[in-house]
Amino acid sequence: MTHKSLISISDWFTDKATWWGCGAHIPSVMDSIPEDDWCACTPQVEKDGKKYPPKAAKAG
C-alpha cells in the first residue's frame, strides 16, 4: 500500500500546527507537537480515539 506522507505545517491564519497528507500517521506526527501549539480550528479529526486539528487546505 502506498500513501502520501503526513507532514505538520503551520496554519497561515493562526500560526498553529496542523497536518496535511493522507491522515494515516496523524498521531505519530501531531503527538510530537505540544497541544498548546495545535490549531484549534474545527471540525477536528478523530484518530485512534483522540481528536486532532483538521487537515490543512494545502501543504506548505
N, C-alpha and C positions, 0 to 999 in steps of 0.2 A: 504494500500500500504506500502510495506517495501522497504527500501533502505539503502545503506551504509552511514554512517555519513561522513560528509565532514570535513577534518582536514587541517589545514595550516601547511606547512612544509617548511624548508629552502632547496632551491635547492643546491645540493652539489657542483656544479661548481661555482655558483655566490654568494652563501650565502644570497640569497634574498628569500622573501616569495613567495610561490606558493601554490597549493592546490592538494589534492588527494581525490577521492571518486566519488560519483555518479554525482556531479555537481549541485544538487538541491538547495544547500544552499551557493553557491559561494558568493553572495553579503553579507549575514549575517556574514560570516567569514572574507572575504577579506576586507570589508569596515571598519573593526575594526583595520586594519593594515595601517599605513601611506603609501601612494602610492610610496613614495621615497624608501620604503623598499621592494617593489614588484619586482619580477623577470621581466626583460624586454624582455624575450625570445618571440619568435614568433613560430607559429601563435597564436594570442591571441584568447580568448574565449569571445563571447559576450553574456551577460545575462541581460535581462531587459534593453537593450539599452546602457549598459556600458561595456567596454572592460576590461578583466581581464587576468592575466598570464595564460599560457597553463597548463594543468594538468601535474603533476609530473609523471615520468615514474613508480615510485613505492612509497609506503608510507614509511616514515622514511628515 
